[in-house]
Amino acid sequence: MRKTIPYAPLVALFLAGSPSSGFRAAEPPALTLIAGPTRDLKDITLRVPPPVFQRGVSKWRHGGYIRYGDDHAAPSFYTFDREGNFVHESIVSLSDAIRIEVHDFDRAEDASVVFCATAFGSDGKPASYLGWIRPDGTPSKLVPTTPYFPFQISLAADGSLWTVGQTPALAADGHNIGIDLRASVMRHFDRAGNVIQSFFPSSQFLPSSPRLISGFLTTNADRLGWYSPAAGKSVYVEMSFDGSEIRTYPGLSDDSNRVTGFTLTSTGEAFLTVNRMHQNRADIYHLDRQKSEWVRVDALPSAPPTQELLGSDQETLIFQVEGDRSKLATFSTAPQSASRTQ
């Protein structure tokens, strides 16, 4: 079923609440990845026409698959259930917008969708929004966030939203003169789109940083993980939901690498995939918190060069393979006696 999402006014609804604070400190063991069906989740074939996969970005979140079709005139979301059955298609539209850029999105367990986007009117001026789509694919609401422009978004289990973005500094005539260094870059919104928490002033990212635009923001039951930027010198931050506990780890800093996927499993293990652009291969890494480094792990059988990590389902990692993007591969985690590092 295809739905068009027009502009909707802010709904005056306030549902307070946030996930529990603090997170488990247990360090995960070295791992190997075993391909194939697991007890709880088998390999999945997405039942949808191939044109859906020609252009866009995919994720596996909260028990299902979602793909964003990268069409700035009429961006679309395609959602699927846990067995790969097509649920709905939704098209985002604004009557007075000539271009809409969806920066990031997430999927809830009930197949509803949240996203952050920038819309441009005929005068060329940008306006930023948070958007919600109902489980049946119909529009729920769009909430303006201007002057704050979110570029990364994650949906928490309680329905609240976490974002990372930036706020322009404006001159008296409205001209953009840089970044507002006092404005926070990470913000926590309730289900109505009201800001309930904010963290990290822009001044920590002088003079400007791709970390605020490019990267991966995700949540599990007890923490938030932020890996950014996707390419170049990166940093990984883990934070409890109340901000009382923050840990920072170095990312993969080789400029020839590009992180193509990132996830936090239900027990807090962090994984990412890296595209080795000059070596025509992809590698899978796991965070060793004791050593504060990312350790390359084996995949059995070996992962093809273009394999992309979409997310996780409990402790099962979900991948999409370039050879047939309608098929998702599952990899369960298992202890290994020795890990391969690089």
Helices and strands as residue ranges (DSSP letters): E 2-5, E 31-35, E 44-45, G 50-53, E 57-61, E 64-69, E 76-80, E 86-92, E 99-107, E 113-120, E 126-133, E 139-144, E 149-155, E 161-166, E 168-170, E 176-179, E 184-189, E 195-201, G 202-205, G 210-212, E 216-219, E 224-228, E 235-239, E 246-250, E 257-264, E 270-276, E 281-288, E 293-297, E 299-300, E 308-313, E 316-320, G 322-324, E 327-335
